[in-house]
Amino acid sequence: AASTLSCEATSVRYEFVAVTLGSILPTGGPPAGGTKIDVRGAGFGINQLKLSVLIGDRPCVSLHVESDERATCSSPATLPPSAASASAAADVTLPVALRVSLAGMAPVVAPTTAPKPINFTYQGPPVVASIAPDVGPVDGATEVTLRGAGLEDVTRVTLGGSNCINLQFTAAPRAAAAANGSEELRCVTTRAAAGTVAVEATGRRRGASSSGAGAPRYTFAVRPELRDLH
């Protein structure tokens, strides 16, 4: 008997999905890194696709694909902004890119769908240039004025281990602002041990100011006691 061979035609459909970067939030954070970033776009869930979010030339860490259109990662640390100007908190803005690759293929940068470039800004720490007065009683209750830059973001001021409370931010007087672009932050000292201590301001996004050499100092002084001379 003659054998019969049969063939079946099979069609395979390939669908090409574009991988794109649409946006990130937030768009800034402190130089120390660790800011959790929400990345939006398309095509993140393609099988065997490797994603890398770059801020400048540094990859975001702890990247996790949440869905085809969303991923999360944490900003990497960057080098401290240049301290060329002591009167201004230096910000560094870097481009953000989505690098993608498949097995056996060289990595490429995905296109963006945003109407303008996507950037991430490392916001320099606040700069405290001076404190006035720079001496007060150990009992506290002294109103002091900090002058510097990046103070609008500050949520905590410490003098050594003592909190300075009732923070009130104001722009510097126009003449002073024209001279050095400084800002003012007022607060009230609290009880502390006697001694000279570092002044430190900490912001929500900018992190903490430098308390090293050259940073202003505040002295908690003991009030003199009057003794009976008889």
Disulfide bonds with the S-S distance in Angstrom:
Cys164-Cys187 2.14
